[in-house]
Amino acid sequence: MKRNIFLGAIAIAAAVAGYLIPAVVVLLVAAIIHVIQRRRGANTNEAPKPSEMTVDELTAQYGEPEDVVLLNAARANEALGVILAYKDFLIVEGRRIYKSDITDVTFNNSGTPYAPGEYQVIIATSGQGFVHVNTGYDAAWTKDVVEEIKKNL
């Protein structure tokens, strides 16, 4: 009887250890990967991307715009929240797009049957392809934004 209990305890310990050891190995590998990625991110001292710039930085770089088209009120001071309209070009997501290169402006709902998505203004250009800019979840607002952009062309 004692022998059966002893063998059963050894079998249970082996089963637990069999699952425990791979679990510990997976956790150690995940921790090492996390540390490596964190170190890589800490060592990058890059300049901010144009889309990460503020409206004040863009106006300091390009001058006062003729018009400002508000895309997202929550991001009104960021390059992703506005389009700055100048005489010959637009600043979209911090990038300069010449008005002569713009072929069409429309909008699209980026949602899928499985997840809601924001409406996007789509600017078709001859040189840079398509530029997609999120405007939120309101179709009427996005339509007004498209009309404002077309007015500035």
Phi, psi and omega per residue, in radians:
M1 nan -0.831 3.132
K2 -1.103 -0.593 -3.136
R3 -1.146 -0.728 3.121
N4 -1.125 -0.698 3.103
I5 -1.145 -0.735 3.133
F6 -1.098 -0.789 3.121
L7 -1.154 -0.648 3.083
G8 -1.125 -0.719 3.105
A9 -1.122 -0.704 3.109
I10 -1.141 -0.707 3.131
A11 -1.129 -0.735 3.113
I12 -1.156 -0.743 3.125
A13 -1.106 -0.700 3.125
A14 -1.154 -0.688 3.130
A15 -1.150 -0.774 3.119
V16 -1.127 -0.761 3.131
A17 -1.140 -0.608 3.120
G18 -1.107 -0.587 3.088
Y19 -1.564 -0.473 -3.083
L20 -1.282 -0.758 -3.104
I21 -1.093 -0.852 3.086
P22 -1.083 -0.609 3.123
A23 -1.135 -0.729 3.117
V24 -1.145 -0.725 3.120
V25 -1.080 -0.768 3.132
V26 -1.097 -0.740 3.119
L27 -1.118 -0.701 3.105
L28 -1.130 -0.747 3.111
V29 -1.097 -0.741 3.122
A30 -1.115 -0.698 3.120
A31 -1.134 -0.714 3.126
I32 -1.133 -0.756 3.109
I33 -1.087 -0.726 3.124
H34 -1.068 -0.772 -3.140
V35 -1.117 -0.730 -3.141
I36 -1.120 -0.791 3.128
Q37 -1.132 -0.645 3.138
R38 -1.157 -0.711 3.119
R39 -1.152 -0.694 3.102
R40 -1.078 -0.741 3.134
G41 -1.186 -0.565 -3.118
A42 -1.301 -0.443 -3.081
N43 -1.521 -0.145 -3.110
T44 -1.554 2.012 3.093
N45 -1.983 1.150 -3.079
E46 -1.571 2.740 3.026
A47 -1.227 2.665 -3.134
P48 -1.104 2.509 3.086
K49 -1.184 2.707 3.127
P50 -0.996 -0.586 -3.141
S51 -1.263 -0.257 3.120
E52 -1.639 -0.009 -3.116
M53 -1.363 2.757 3.082
T54 -1.579 2.923 3.120
V55 -1.123 -0.639 3.113
D56 -1.090 -0.707 3.107
E57 -1.165 -0.670 3.119
L58 -1.180 -0.744 3.119
T59 -1.190 -0.533 3.048
A60 -1.168 -0.585 -3.118
Q61 -1.404 -0.737 -3.027
Y62 -1.870 -0.192 -3.084
G63 1.670 3.117 -3.127
E64 -1.248 2.269 3.133
P65 -1.353 2.759 3.046
E66 -1.300 -0.565 -3.137
D67 -2.652 2.673 3.073
V68 -2.173 2.159 3.103
V69 -1.767 2.048 -3.118
L70 -1.420 2.142 3.122
L71 -1.648 -0.768 -3.055
N72 -2.525 2.011 -3.067
A73 -1.105 -0.511 3.129
A74 -1.236 -0.340 -3.122
R75 -2.113 0.637 -3.011
A76 -1.167 -0.366 3.138
N77 -1.778 0.171 3.130
E78 -1.933 2.755 3.113
A79 -1.117 -0.473 3.131
L80 -1.372 -0.202 -3.070
G81 -1.739 -0.147 -3.095
V82 -2.487 2.816 2.929
I83 -2.076 2.174 3.123
L84 -1.655 2.172 -3.097
A85 -1.819 2.164 3.068
Y86 -1.990 -3.121 -3.065
K87 -1.072 -0.811 -3.037
D88 -1.935 -0.165 -3.049
F89 -2.617 2.905 3.036
L90 -2.052 2.582 3.007
I91 -1.845 1.921 -3.101
V92 -2.087 2.112 -3.093
E93 0.959 0.581 3.129
G94 1.431 0.002 -3.137
R95 -1.851 2.511 3.109
R96 -1.494 2.206 3.067
I97 -2.185 2.070 -3.136
Y98 -1.240 2.459 -3.100
K99 -1.088 -0.557 3.130
S100 -1.190 -0.370 3.126
D101 -1.485 -0.270 -3.086
I102 -1.387 2.164 -3.122
T103 -1.778 -0.494 -3.128
D104 -2.813 2.657 3.038
V105 -2.311 2.196 3.135
T106 -2.566 -3.045 3.084
F107 -2.412 2.870 -3.029
N108 -2.634 2.596 3.002
N109 -1.638 2.113 -3.080
S110 -1.520 0.112 -3.141
G111 -1.213 2.770 3.065
T112 -2.115 2.964 3.078
P113 -1.093 -0.287 -3.066
Y114 -1.784 -0.341 -3.099
A115 -2.624 2.437 3.084
P116 -1.257 2.569 3.118
G117 -2.314 2.771 3.136
E118 -1.307 2.726 2.967
Y119 -1.298 2.596 -3.127
Q120 -2.247 2.436 2.933
V121 -1.517 2.282 -3.141
I122 -1.979 2.094 3.114
I123 -1.894 2.014 3.122
A124 -1.582 2.223 3.141
T125 -2.154 2.766 3.131
S126 -1.416 -0.471 -3.081
G127 -1.804 -0.577 -3.035
Q128 -1.889 0.105 -3.124
G129 1.363 -2.443 -3.127
F130 -1.770 2.426 3.056
V131 -2.006 2.102 -3.137
H132 -1.830 2.194 -3.129
V133 -2.199 2.157 3.138
N134 -1.274 2.451 -3.141
T135 -2.202 -0.031 3.135
G136 1.989 -2.792 -3.018
Y137 -1.897 0.229 -3.077
D138 -1.906 2.051 -3.113
A139 -1.198 -0.677 -3.134
A140 -1.137 -0.701 3.101
W141 -1.082 -0.779 -3.120
T142 -1.119 -0.677 3.099
K143 -1.099 -0.729 3.092
D144 -1.111 -0.661 3.109
V145 -1.104 -0.761 3.123
V146 -1.068 -0.734 3.113
E147 -1.113 -0.680 3.102
E148 -1.134 -0.708 3.132
I149 -1.141 -0.781 3.130
K150 -1.098 -0.602 3.094
K151 -1.115 -0.559 -3.131
N152 -1.483 -0.078 3.098
L153 -1.506 nan nan
